[in-house]
Amino acid sequence: MEGEKGIKFIHLGILQLQKKESFHKPGLDERETALVILSGNCDVFSNGQNFLKIGDRGTVFEGPATALYTPAGSGYRIIANSSLEVAIITAPAQKKGNPVLIKPNRVRIEKRGKGNYHREIHNIMVNNVGAETLLVGETFNKPGQWSSYPPHKHDEDNLPQEAKLEEVYFYKVYPEQGFGIQRIYSADKQLDEVYVVENNDVVLIPKGYHPVVAVPGYKLYYLWVLAGEKRIMKVKEDPQHRWVNDKA
């Protein structure tokens, strides 16, 4: 997935391997990479370093992720020790350096929202990793719960109020036959789209407010990836809806 619907920075692919299968990627001089292990266990070799037996989730719903950050110019080889699913994420970068392993205990967990928009945020690569462009994390919605709410956006370069970042969501649902709903809209409603999101769906968010809800009975997960010219997480909430934060 790249170069679609206004997404210029983020490349996202999902790699699936069976035990003992491998995948090799040469280094890209002008892109950095995040490898997020969605499920399974693997060995990764990059820049002369060996990261052995990493990943301890059977599914994304079983706790924080393990991830590996590789700076620009760093190639890697992945060998699966079990059935394996890995999100491979890249974005433009120039800075060289050494790979950084993000173990589950380095993932910063936040409880955000309240009532029926309470959700759990796992910050995989935000303030804990000195990436040049990428911001990566996971959001977990319990059945019937909203997230990215009150609706927020980050499509204008207007610091300190807002930073311009494009975003991609990759979804998982449990049980797998479930679904969620995502809306993407602009303040003037010239953009106003609603999507049914199912297991393994991807939604591209080049601009606009973008709230999400899980339908009753089903847990909803999404991997979120942001990138832009400035690696600053600064969002603007929809002024029509931000009042819910003040409600007792």
Secondary structure, DSSP 8 states (H G I E B T S, - for coil): --S-TT--S-EEEEEEE-TT-EEEE---TTEEEEEEEEEEEEEEEETTEEEEEEEEESSTTSS--EEEEE-TT--EEEEESSSEEEEEEEEE-------EEE-GGGSEEEEE--GGG-EEEEEEESSSS--SS-EEEEEEE-TT-EES-S-EE--S-BTTTB---EEEEEEEEESTT--EEEEEE-TTSSSEEEEEE-TT-EEEESSSB--EEE-TT-EEEEEEEEE-SS-----EE-TTTGGGGG--
